[in-house]
Amino acid sequence: MSIHIKNGRLIDPKNNIDAVRDVYITAGKIAAIGKAPSGFVADRVIDASGLMVVPGLIDLAARLREPGYEYMATLESEMDAAVAGGITSLACPPDTDPPLDEPGLVEMLKHRARTLNQSRVYPVGALTSGLQGQELTEMAELVDAGCVAFSQADAPLTDTRVLMRAMQYAATFGFSVWLRPQDSFLAKNGVAHDGEVATRCGLAAIPVCAETIALSTMLTLARETGVKLHICRISSAAGVEMVRVAKQQGLAVSCDVSAQHVHLSEMDIGFFDPNCHLIPPLRSQRDRAALRAGLLDGTIDAICSDHTPVDEDVKQLPFAEAEAGATGLELLLPLVLKWAKEDKLSLSDALAKATLQPARILGLDAGHLSVGAAADVCVFNPDAYWKVEPAALKSQGKNTPFNGIEVQGKVRFTLIDGKLVYQA
């Protein structure tokens, strides 16, 4: 099918394009930008006047809840949410039930996702069997099945010898290891940042050193083994500075932050709002400012949704008992746009954090609209305001700290491999 997207403002961070340009798509690829290729006949014309045409978003952390947690969300509901949010590719952590530690499970998930003909799903395999932190998984077999990296998700790996061996094995074959820095002993039973809000509210706290101690271990072992290390969901000023120094020293390390942590702080917990119970916890306003500074100077490579749909019953419990996590697939684009507006950043630079940079971390040739590239395209209205409320979200998870907030930026069309998979 041939598609002509006309009169849209094309923003492509890789090719430094920010101008009104037409896009011509044939056989699932970008056939031309600006001027139609010879003999081009469009089967469909999309008038993007007043709209922005950008590469499809790429999300580094989206829990699809299958297999095992279908009562929280289904693959169908979350893939619908992804394309409604303009997300054309996503990585899913291995903390399913059972965890993604066997090739058959990975192949099943990939097959289920392919049959839906929506967003591309890139499974992150379990680093250890059952995420128990004891025995390494068969990483090579998991890569053959479709895994793009290896992680413990939020499961602790307290045995540093096992972690070192995992990194050595991964480094030998060029696999990436994705880790979220948190010392499980220091964070035990904690639900909020160790600051004045937790003290005032009587909430069990997670100190910043829970992140920095774990991060120090990870960076030291990465330096020792030469593994490609990705730090997931950095949350503190001290953590950002450690990653900054590691990068300056030439360490092969990348880093991401959740969209929630870019905008919120411990002050947003307010009157024990369980929607603000997140992992890692929302930290101080100083930490939030450092996260934004890290995004601006390139210390933090990407913004992800950290999409974690949970059952409404377990989210409505008292703050300390409520399950942690927030839905985010449909909010990633508006929150990136909000950050760009507040920090007076160009849309091209802001969108790179959710398109080109995540693609590089995943090792994909994606996140751009070069001629010959796969036609994964998001067309959105930057001036459309909409209110975040349960009825407005396609995700089965309605749990978000932004409920009731008006956001700017609404996806109108999403194309994957040149096929129109979403239209509003």
C-alpha positions as CSV (number, residue, x, y, z in Angstrom):
1,M,0.0,0.0,0.0
2,S,1.2,3.5,-0.9
3,I,0.5,6.4,1.4
4,H,1.2,10.1,0.9
5,I,1.4,12.2,4.1
6,K,1.1,15.8,3.0
7,N,1.5,19.2,4.5
8,G,2.8,18.0,7.9
9,R,5.6,19.5,9.9
10,L,8.2,16.7,9.6
11,I,10.6,16.4,12.6
12,D,13.4,13.8,12.3
13,P,16.2,14.1,14.9
14,K,18.6,11.9,13.0
15,N,18.5,13.9,9.7
16,N,18.1,17.3,11.4
17,I,14.8,18.0,9.6
18,D,12.2,20.3,11.1
19,A,10.2,21.7,8.2
20,V,7.0,21.2,6.3
21,R,7.7,18.2,4.1
22,D,5.6,15.5,2.4
23,V,6.3,11.9,3.1
24,Y,5.8,9.1,0.6
25,I,5.5,5.5,1.7
26,T,5.6,2.4,-0.5
27,A,5.9,-1.3,0.4
28,G,6.3,-0.5,4.1
29,K,9.3,1.8,3.5
30,I,9.9,5.6,3.3
31,A,10.1,6.0,-0.4
32,A,10.8,9.7,-0.5
33,I,10.7,12.9,1.5
34,G,9.6,16.2,0.0
35,K,9.2,15.3,-3.7
36,A,7.2,12.3,-4.9
37,P,9.3,9.5,-6.5
38,S,8.6,8.9,-10.2
39,G,5.5,6.8,-10.9
40,F,4.2,7.2,-7.3
41,V,0.5,6.7,-7.0
42,A,-1.0,7.0,-3.5
43,D,-3.6,4.5,-2.4
44,R,-4.3,6.8,0.5
45,V,-3.6,10.4,1.3
46,I,-3.3,11.7,4.8
47,D,-3.6,15.4,5.1
48,A,-1.4,16.4,8.0
49,S,-2.0,20.2,7.8
50,G,-1.4,21.6,11.3
51,L,0.0,18.3,12.5
52,M,3.5,17.0,13.2
53,V,5.0,13.9,11.5
54,V,7.7,12.2,13.6
55,P,9.3,8.8,13.8
56,G,7.3,6.3,15.8
57,L,8.1,6.4,19.5
58,I,10.3,3.7,21.0
59,D,9.6,2.7,24.7
60,L,12.3,1.0,26.7
61,A,10.1,-0.3,29.5
62,A,6.5,-1.4,29.0
63,R,5.0,-4.3,31.0
64,L,2.5,-6.0,28.8
65,R,1.5,-8.3,31.7
66,E,1.5,-11.5,29.6
67,P,2.0,-14.2,30.4
68,G,0.6,-14.6,33.9
69,Y,-0.9,-11.3,34.9
70,E,-3.8,-11.1,32.4
71,Y,-6.1,-9.8,35.2
72,M,-4.0,-6.6,35.3
73,A,-3.8,-6.2,31.5
74,T,-3.9,-8.2,28.3
75,L,-1.6,-8.0,25.3
76,E,-4.5,-6.8,23.2
77,S,-5.3,-3.9,25.5
78,E,-1.8,-2.7,26.0
79,M,-0.9,-2.9,22.3
80,D,-4.0,-0.8,21.6
81,A,-2.7,1.7,24.1
82,A,0.8,1.7,22.6
83,V,-0.4,2.6,19.0
84,A,-2.8,5.1,20.5
85,G,0.3,6.7,22.1
86,G,2.3,6.7,18.9
87,I,4.6,4.0,20.1
88,T,5.7,1.7,17.3
89,S,8.3,-0.3,19.2
90,L,8.6,-1.3,22.8
91,A,10.8,-3.4,25.1
92,C,9.1,-5.5,27.7
93,P,10.8,-6.5,31.0
94,P,11.1,-10.2,31.9
95,D,9.1,-10.1,35.2
96,T,6.1,-12.0,33.8
97,D,4.8,-15.2,35.4
98,P,6.6,-17.3,34.6
99,P,9.6,-15.0,33.9
100,L,11.0,-14.7,30.4
101,D,13.8,-17.2,31.1
102,E,13.1,-19.8,28.5
103,P,13.2,-19.6,24.7
104,G,9.7,-21.0,24.4
105,L,8.2,-18.3,26.5
106,V,9.9,-15.6,24.4
107,E,8.8,-17.1,21.1
108,M,5.3,-17.4,22.4
109,L,5.2,-13.7,23.4
110,K,6.7,-12.7,20.0
111,H,4.2,-14.8,18.1
112,R,1.3,-13.4,20.1
113,A,2.5,-9.9,19.4
114,R,3.0,-10.5,15.7
115,T,-0.5,-11.8,15.3
116,L,-1.9,-8.5,16.5
117,N,-0.1,-6.6,13.7
118,Q,0.6,-3.6,16.0
119,S,3.7,-2.3,17.8
120,R,6.9,-4.3,17.5
121,V,7.7,-6.1,20.8
122,Y,11.3,-6.6,21.9
123,P,11.5,-8.9,24.9
124,V,14.2,-8.4,27.5
125,G,15.3,-11.8,28.8
126,A,15.8,-12.8,32.4
127,L,19.4,-12.5,33.5
128,T,19.0,-15.4,36.0
129,S,16.7,-18.4,36.0
130,G,13.3,-17.5,37.5
131,L,14.8,-14.1,38.3
132,Q,16.0,-15.8,41.5
133,G,19.5,-14.3,41.3
134,Q,21.3,-17.7,41.5
135,E,21.8,-19.4,38.1
136,L,22.4,-17.7,34.8
137,T,19.9,-18.3,32.0
138,E,20.9,-19.6,28.6
139,M,21.4,-16.2,27.1
140,A,22.5,-17.3,23.7
141,E,19.4,-19.4,23.2
142,L,17.2,-16.5,24.5
143,V,18.8,-14.1,22.0
144,D,18.1,-16.6,19.2
145,A,14.4,-16.6,20.4
146,G,14.3,-12.8,20.1
147,C,15.6,-11.2,23.3
148,V,17.4,-7.9,22.9
149,A,19.0,-7.6,26.3
150,F,19.0,-9.2,29.8
151,S,17.7,-7.9,33.1
152,Q,16.5,-8.7,36.5
153,A,13.6,-6.2,36.2
154,D,12.9,-5.2,39.8
155,A,14.0,-8.6,41.3
156,P,17.1,-8.3,43.5
157,L,20.4,-9.9,42.6
158,T,22.4,-9.8,45.8
159,D,25.2,-12.2,44.9
160,T,27.8,-10.0,43.3
161,R,29.7,-13.1,42.1
162,V,26.7,-14.2,40.1
163,L,26.3,-10.6,38.7
164,M,29.9,-10.5,37.7
165,R,29.7,-13.9,35.9
166,A,26.5,-12.8,34.1
167,M,28.3,-9.6,32.9
168,Q,31.4,-11.7,31.8
169,Y,29.2,-14.1,29.8
170,A,27.2,-11.2,28.3
171,A,30.4,-9.3,27.4
172,T,31.8,-12.4,25.7
173,F,28.9,-12.5,23.2
174,G,28.2,-8.7,23.0
175,F,24.9,-8.9,24.9
176,S,23.6,-5.9,26.8
177,V,22.7,-6.1,30.5
178,W,20.0,-3.8,31.8
179,L,19.9,-3.2,35.6
180,R,17.9,-1.0,37.9
181,P,20.2,0.2,40.7
182,Q,18.7,-0.5,44.1
183,D,20.2,-2.2,47.1
184,S,17.5,-4.6,48.2
185,F,18.5,-4.5,51.9
186,L,18.5,-0.7,52.2
187,A,15.3,-0.5,50.3
188,K,13.5,-3.3,52.1
189,N,9.9,-2.5,52.8
190,G,10.4,1.1,51.7
191,V,7.7,2.9,49.8
192,A,8.8,6.5,49.5
193,H,11.9,8.7,49.2
194,D,13.8,9.2,52.5
195,G,12.9,12.9,52.9
196,E,10.5,15.2,54.7
197,V,7.4,13.8,53.1
198,A,8.0,10.3,54.1
199,T,8.9,11.5,57.6
200,R,5.8,13.6,57.9
201,C,3.5,10.9,56.5
202,G,5.1,8.1,58.5
203,L,6.0,6.1,55.4
204,A,8.9,3.6,55.3
205,A,11.7,5.2,53.4
206,I,14.2,4.3,50.6
207,P,17.4,6.4,50.9
208,V,19.3,7.7,47.9
209,C,22.2,5.5,49.0
210,A,20.2,2.5,48.1
211,E,20.6,3.6,44.5
212,T,24.1,4.8,44.7
213,I,25.6,1.8,46.5
214,A,24.0,-0.6,43.9
215,L,25.1,1.7,41.1
216,S,28.6,1.8,42.3
217,T,28.7,-2.0,42.3
218,M,27.3,-2.2,38.8
219,L,29.6,0.4,37.3
220,T,32.7,-1.2,39.0
221,L,31.8,-4.7,37.6
222,A,31.0,-3.2,34.1
223,R,34.4,-1.6,34.1
224,E,36.0,-5.0,35.1
225,T,34.1,-7.0,32.5
226,G,33.6,-4.6,29.6
227,V,29.9,-5.4,29.4
228,K,27.5,-3.0,27.7
229,L,25.5,-1.8,30.7
230,H,22.2,0.0,30.6
231,I,21.0,1.7,33.8
232,C,17.2,1.6,34.1
233,R,15.2,4.3,35.7
234,I,17.8,6.5,37.4
235,S,16.1,8.6,40.1
236,S,18.6,10.7,42.1
237,A,21.0,13.6,41.6
238,A,23.8,11.5,43.0
239,G,23.0,8.6,40.7
240,V,23.1,10.9,37.6
241,E,26.5,12.3,38.7
242,M,27.9,8.8,39.0
243,V,26.7,7.9,35.4
244,R,28.1,11.2,34.1
245,V,31.5,10.4,35.5
246,A,31.4,6.9,34.2
247,K,30.6,8.1,30.7
248,Q,33.4,10.7,30.9
249,Q,35.8,7.8,31.8
250,G,34.7,6.0,28.6
251,L,32.6,3.3,30.2
252,A,30.1,1.6,27.8
253,V,27.0,2.7,29.8
254,S,23.7,4.2,28.9
255,C,20.8,5.3,31.1
256,D,17.1,6.1,31.1
257,V,14.5,7.8,33.3
258,S,10.8,7.4,33.5
259,A,8.5,10.2,32.3
260,Q,6.9,10.3,35.8
261,H,10.2,11.2,37.4
262,V,10.9,14.0,34.9
263,H,7.8,15.8,36.1
264,L,7.0,14.7,39.7
265,S,8.7,14.7,43.1
266,E,8.0,13.5,46.6
267,M,5.7,16.5,47.1
268,D,3.2,15.0,44.7
269,I,2.4,12.2,47.1
270,G,0.2,14.7,48.8
271,F,-2.4,13.0,50.9
272,F,-1.1,9.5,50.3
273,D,-2.1,9.3,46.6
274,P,-1.4,5.6,45.8
275,N,-1.0,6.5,42.1
276,C,2.3,8.1,43.2
277,H,3.6,4.9,44.7
278,L,6.3,4.1,42.1
279,I,9.5,2.1,41.8
280,P,11.9,3.8,42.2
281,P,10.2,6.3,44.5
282,L,9.5,9.9,43.5
283,R,12.5,11.8,45.0
284,S,13.2,15.4,46.0
285,Q,12.7,18.4,43.8
286,R,16.5,18.7,43.7
287,D,16.7,15.2,42.4
288,R,14.1,16.0,39.7
289,A,16.1,19.1,38.6
290,A,19.2,16.9,38.3
291,L,17.3,14.4,36.2
292,R,16.3,17.1,33.8
293,A,19.8,18.5,33.7
294,G,21.0,15.0,32.9
295,L,18.6,14.7,30.0
296,L,19.8,18.1,28.7
297,D,23.5,17.3,28.8
298,G,23.2,13.7,27.5
299,T,24.0,11.9,30.7
300,I,20.5,10.3,30.6
301,D,20.0,8.9,27.1
302,A,16.3,8.2,26.9
303,I,12.9,8.8,28.5
304,C,10.6,5.7,28.9
305,S,7.0,5.3,30.0
306,D,7.9,2.6,32.6
307,H,4.4,1.4,31.8
308,T,3.1,-0.8,34.7
309,P,-0.7,-1.4,34.6
310,V,-2.0,-2.8,37.9
311,D,-5.4,-4.0,39.0
312,E,-7.6,-1.2,40.4
313,D,-8.3,-3.1,43.6
314,V,-4.7,-3.3,44.6
315,K,-4.0,0.3,43.6
316,Q,-6.8,1.7,45.9
317,L,-5.3,0.3,49.0
318,P,-3.5,2.6,51.5
319,F,-0.3,4.1,50.0
320,A,2.2,1.7,51.7
321,E,0.1,-1.4,50.7
322,A,-0.9,-0.3,47.2
323,E,1.0,-2.0,44.3
324,A,3.7,0.2,42.8
325,G,3.5,1.4,39.2
326,A,1.8,3.7,36.7
327,T,0.3,3.3,33.3
328,G,2.2,5.4,30.8
329,L,2.0,4.2,27.1
330,E,-0.5,6.9,26.1
331,L,1.2,9.6,28.2
332,L,4.8,9.2,27.0
333,L,4.4,11.7,24.1
334,P,2.4,14.4,26.0
335,L,4.9,14.2,28.9
336,V,7.9,14.5,26.5
337,L,6.3,17.5,24.9
338,K,5.5,19.0,28.3
339,W,9.2,18.6,29.3
340,A,10.4,20.2,26.1
341,K,8.0,23.2,26.6
342,E,9.0,23.7,30.3
343,D,12.8,23.4,29.6
344,K,12.6,25.4,26.3
345,L,14.1,22.5,24.4
346,S,13.6,22.0,20.6
347,L,11.1,19.4,19.7
348,S,13.7,17.6,17.7
349,D,16.1,17.2,20.7
350,A,13.2,16.3,23.0
351,L,11.7,13.7,20.7
352,A,15.2,12.1,20.1
353,K,15.0,10.9,23.8
354,A,11.9,8.8,22.9
355,T,12.8,7.8,19.3
356,L,16.4,7.8,18.1
357,Q,18.2,7.3,21.4
358,P,16.1,4.3,22.6
359,A,16.6,2.7,19.2
360,R,20.4,3.0,19.7
361,I,20.2,1.4,23.1
362,L,18.2,-1.5,21.6
363,G,20.6,-1.8,18.7
364,L,17.9,-1.1,16.2
365,D,18.0,0.8,12.9
366,A,14.9,2.7,13.8
367,G,13.7,6.0,15.3
368,H,14.2,8.0,12.1
369,L,12.5,8.7,8.8
370,S,15.3,8.3,6.4
371,V,14.5,7.2,2.8
372,G,14.6,3.4,2.8
373,A,13.8,3.1,6.5
374,A,10.8,1.2,7.8
375,A,7.8,3.5,7.7
376,D,7.1,3.6,11.5
377,V,5.4,7.0,11.8
378,C,3.5,9.0,14.4
379,V,1.3,11.9,13.3
380,F,0.1,14.0,16.1
381,N,-1.7,17.3,16.8
382,P,0.6,19.4,19.1
383,D,-2.1,21.8,19.9
384,A,-4.8,19.3,21.0
385,Y,-5.5,19.3,24.8
386,W,-7.1,16.4,26.4
387,K,-7.8,15.4,30.0
388,V,-6.2,12.3,31.5
389,E,-9.0,10.2,32.9
390,P,-9.8,6.5,32.9
391,A,-12.3,6.8,30.1
392,A,-9.7,8.4,27.9
393,L,-7.1,5.6,28.3
394,K,-7.1,2.4,26.2
395,S,-4.8,0.6,28.6
396,Q,-6.5,-1.8,31.0
397,G,-4.5,-0.1,33.7
398,K,-6.0,3.3,34.7
399,N,-3.4,3.9,37.4
400,T,-1.5,7.2,36.8
401,P,-0.4,10.1,38.9
402,F,-1.7,12.4,36.1
403,N,-5.3,11.5,36.5
404,G,-7.4,14.7,36.2
405,I,-4.6,16.6,34.5
406,E,-4.9,18.3,31.1
407,V,-2.1,17.5,28.8
408,Q,-1.1,18.7,25.3
409,G,-0.4,16.5,22.3
410,K,-2.8,14.0,20.8
411,V,-1.9,11.2,18.3
412,R,-4.0,11.2,15.2
413,F,-2.3,8.5,13.1
414,T,0.2,5.7,13.8
415,L,1.8,3.7,11.0
416,I,3.9,0.6,11.4
417,D,5.7,-0.8,8.3
418,G,3.6,1.5,6.2
419,K,0.3,0.2,7.6
420,L,-2.2,2.5,9.3
421,V,-2.7,0.8,12.7
422,Y,-4.3,3.7,14.6
423,Q,-6.5,6.6,13.6
424,A,-8.3,9.1,15.9
